[in-house]
Amino acid sequence: MKILLIDDSATMRKIQRNVLTQMGYEEVVEAENGEDAIHQMKVHDFAIDLILCDWNMPKMNGIEFVRKIRSVENLKKIPIIMVTTEAERERIVEAIQAGAKGYVVKPFTPEILKEKIKELVG
């Protein structure tokens, strides 16, 4: 399983990568914003099985990225989990309506992230 991890914070990417590694996921592709994520998806021939995406990033933020991915027919089925500091109910609803399948609020425990991933991909 190949996971795309999108966050402008290198520290946050490292934390999430460590959780993924503990879960046995070794194929992790990193991107620092939505534009970089689209580039990385192209580099990997769009063979991505799960996306963990921050909301607040430069160039292309997370919600813009989710909307863009959901507008492409063959990418609509890739599960996306928003991992963000945006905790307001309106933001969660907006992300789900845009196409996110899960939502994790920072700061989070490794167990919470693991639980969300297992809900979506087993």
C-alpha positions, 0 to 999 in steps of 0.5 A, spaced: 500 500 500 502 506 497 500 512 502 501 520 500 502 524 506 501 531 505 503 537 510 507 543 510 511 541 516 516 536 516 516 535 523 508 533 522 510 529 516 515 525 520 511 524 526 505 521 521 511 517 517 513 514 524 505 512 526 505 509 519 511 505 519 509 502 526 503 500 522 507 496 517 506 501 511 513 502 508 511 505 502 510 513 504 510 518 499 511 525 502 509 532 499 509 539 502 503 542 499 497 540 494 501 542 488 507 538 490 502 532 492 499 532 485 506 532 482 508 526 486 502 523 484 504 524 477 511 521 479 508 515 482 503 514 476 497 516 480 498 509 484 496 512 491 492 507 496 491 512 501 492 520 502 493 523 509 492 531 508 493 537 512 488 543 511 493 549 512 498 549 507 501 554 502 500 554 494 494 549 494 491 548 501 488 541 503 481 543 501 483 545 494 487 539 493 481 534 496 476 538 491 481 537 485 482 530 486 475 529 487 474 532 480 478 527 477 474 521 475 479 515 476 482 518 483 475 519 486 475 512 490 482 514 493 481 515 501 483 521 504 483 523 511 484 530 513 489 531 519 489 538 521 488 543 527 481 545 524 477 543 529 470 547 528 464 543 526 463 547 519 470 545 517 469 538 518 463 538 514 466 542 509 472 537 508 467 531 508 462 534 503 469 536 499 470 528 499 474 527 505 473 520 508 476 521 515 478 527 519 483 527 525 484 533 529 491 535 531 494 534 536 493 527 535 495 520 539 498 515 534 492 510 536 487 515 533 491 516 527 491 508 526 484 507 528 482 512 522 486 509 517 484 502 519 477 504 518 478 506 511 483 501 509 483 495 514 
